[in-house]
């Protein structure tokens, strides 16, 4: 009998997040105080982040963290999200592989980002915070944070990477619709922004610049906390609702994935999808493969260096152990703005270092080609970021065809691209370009980190 295309389990929204730190054979190296080079403790981050998020960041003992009832109530607006068998995509590729995708694009904000935004805003509100600040690249996180802040009665200020704000004006309009104040980064509204513009008046912005400005504003504003859309462990923790739901849904389908794939910017989308499955590799000896798909123009996992680096351009953050291209790296102006980050989160970096996963880099035009194939077969226009995961999944499925292997492939469709049609227009008109980072550019950028390590 033909399997169902859509797989839901209405009563099975996870009530706990999964904390992979408790099960990792080798724990990540600790974040360091840049002045003393001494390991940080949770309380060192209390002035910037919600205190509960800081405790989650440093928790290496508890594998399961309860999801607050107030956050669960908000999750019920859109969770569980569907797990979908991509029959039409399989047919188009002519592959014996069975391809599934977790469809996070059905959330109210059109992406997975809302999963952590709700949690972070809840914790901020509970601690008496009145204002939150954040950065955003393509705008998915900024939109999600703006909505979550409004839901919990907080004021939000968002620094959006300047080039992405110009490329995707409707993203900033979404944020403003929910009541957030939106500023293009780098800006003249912070010391960090002024310094960056002084050094480079034509700077188009990066997630590193936007993080610097958001952290500075949070530190200078009473009753204000900084919220983060990726990279740190507590953000990835909140995203594990994706993989936990997918695991139950795959069981309903009578399948388990041989390969789990997600696009990669800082790691929360990839980790949220992969980590719940990865625990079976640690605990039960499963041999599932995990693939992070990053842009070829910002290849920190495939070509970066593993070392300590700042999470932002101005050097406000702690030093984090990561695969990095250097916090001063200026990524090309690709449309996948959410993937234009110089470094990878500490957890993913350690897993990659230990061979528990692998990474592939995808050129911009290859990503859009895969996205177009997906749209024409499955009827969903994917976000440019998600196109990277689709491209990696297609590549795996083609290899299965060539080898005659019937693998089960699962990827996360992290968001839709209905606010990204300008990018699709440029691709269809032949106006999108690929960007190549030279070895010399990476060597120079990473070489500046010598004094930090």
Beta strands, then each sheet from edge to edge (+ up, - down):
strand 1: 6-7
strand 2: 16-18
strand 3: 64-66
strand 4: 83-85
strand 5: 98-103
strand 6: 131-136
strand 7: 155-161
strand 8: 181-185
strand 9: 224-226
strand 10: 259-263
strand 11: 289-295
strand 12: 305-310
strand 13: 319-324
strand 14: 358-362
strand 15: 408-413
sheet 1: 1+ 4- 5+ 15+ 10+ 11+ 14+
sheet 2: 2+ 3-
sheet 3: 8+ 7+ 6+ 9+
sheet 4: 12+ 13-
end
